[in-house]
Amino acid sequence: MYYFDDFKIGDTFDLGTITVTEEEIVTFAQRYDPQPFHVSAEQAQESPFGGLIASGWHTIALFMNLFVRVILNNAISLASPGADEIRWLKPVRPEDILTAQLTVVESTPSRSRPEMGIVRVKWKATNQNDEIVLTMLSTHFLGRKP
Amino acid sequence: MYYFDDFKIGDTFDLGTITVTEEEIVTFAQRYDPQPFHVSAEQAQESPFGGLIASGWHTIALFMNLFVRVILNNAISLASPGADEIRWLKPVRPEDILTAQLTVVESTPSRSRPEMGIVRVKWKATNQNDEIVLTMLSTHFLGRKP
């Protein structure tokens, strides 16, 4: 189990890797982000990206899946009020392998609710060429060690 | 067609409405955000939310779908470098009907690329009880009127 008390500023958490398939890129985008360069390999060829790329929201969703499985579902997670500074720094393409890492940037006990604390983490996804493709900050309410 | 030149500070765009079903909430969350209060109506009953709620990423993805269909796929959209200040203000529950609106908050011609401009929009999703459930800022590179 993870508690608020386990997240100290500067701590890093390795979440594992994500492989992005063309099929899932297209399926996600058809429902949620149907821009031509996300849904059609053919039309994407003629786009500035020169080929199919994942929706930035899909990249975040895939990262979130690891974050939940590795950390949040093993903590008393009391939801998130928000996220900031999303930066999609490089396109994500089919068969890319992304490595997902979190770093704690803020860790503050709640003044009004002594049973919880507020943790802010920086997300970093790096592709197989060591290029950072995504950074972001998210905020989480986590239960404290009993 | 929409061009950069059509987005003036203060302009608003009504994107339409989103209805969120329990089935889609669970399907999205199983793959991308499998926290108990997103994937199981039963476990969600015992959570602080008292019932199933949508992943915040799912709410954004549903809004994005409208944004793309109404605006971006009718513009020369050259992708987005990022987004900021995501705030999930209220839970989104099955059968909620959300109204999606954009307001232009910045509109700047590109100095380095005269064929495009940079537009920043504020997202607002409101539920059927007139409660704001989501706000956010996103940045877009859009082609200029020829």
Boltz contact constraints between the chains, C-beta under 6 A:
constraints:
  - contact:
      token1: [A, 32]
      token2: [B, 61]
      max_distance: 6.0
  - contact:
      token1: [A, 32]
      token2: [B, 64]
      max_distance: 6.0
  - contact:
      token1: [A, 32]
      token2: [B, 65]
      max_distance: 6.0
  - contact:
      token1: [A, 33]
      token2: [B, 64]
      max_distance: 6.0
  - contact:
      token1: [A, 33]
      token2: [B, 68]
      max_distance: 6.0
  - contact:
      token1: [A, 34]
      token2: [B, 68]
      max_distance: 6.0
  - contact:
      token1: [A, 35]
      token2: [B, 68]
      max_distance: 6.0
  - contact:
      token1: [A, 57]
      token2: [B, 61]
      max_distance: 6.0
  - contact:
      token1: [A, 57]
      token2: [B, 64]
      max_distance: 6.0
  - contact:
      token1: [A, 61]
      token2: [B, 32]
      max_distance: 6.0
  - contact:
      token1: [A, 61]
      token2: [B, 57]
      max_distance: 6.0
  - contact:
      token1: [A, 64]
      token2: [B, 32]
      max_distance: 6.0
  - contact:
      token1: [A, 64]
      token2: [B, 33]
      max_distance: 6.0
  - contact:
      token1: [A, 64]
      token2: [B, 57]
      max_distance: 6.0
  - contact:
      token1: [A, 65]
      token2: [B, 32]
      max_distance: 6.0
  - contact:
      token1: [A, 68]
      token2: [B, 33]
      max_distance: 6.0
  - contact:
      token1: [A, 68]
      token2: [B, 34]
      max_distance: 6.0
  - contact:
      token1: [A, 68]
      token2: [B, 35]
      max_distance: 6.0
  - contact:
      token1: [A, 82]
      token2: [B, 86]
      max_distance: 6.0
  - contact:
      token1: [A, 82]
      token2: [B, 87]
      max_distance: 6.0
  - contact:
      token1: [A, 83]
      token2: [B, 86]
      max_distance: 6.0
  - contact:
      token1: [A, 84]
      token2: [B, 84]
      max_distance: 6.0
  - contact:
      token1: [A, 84]
      token2: [B, 85]
      max_distance: 6.0
  - contact:
      token1: [A, 85]
      token2: [B, 84]
      max_distance: 6.0
  - contact:
      token1: [A, 86]
      token2: [B, 82]
      max_distance: 6.0
  - contact:
      token1: [A, 86]
      token2: [B, 83]
      max_distance: 6.0
  - contact:
      token1: [A, 87]
      token2: [B, 82]
      max_distance: 6.0
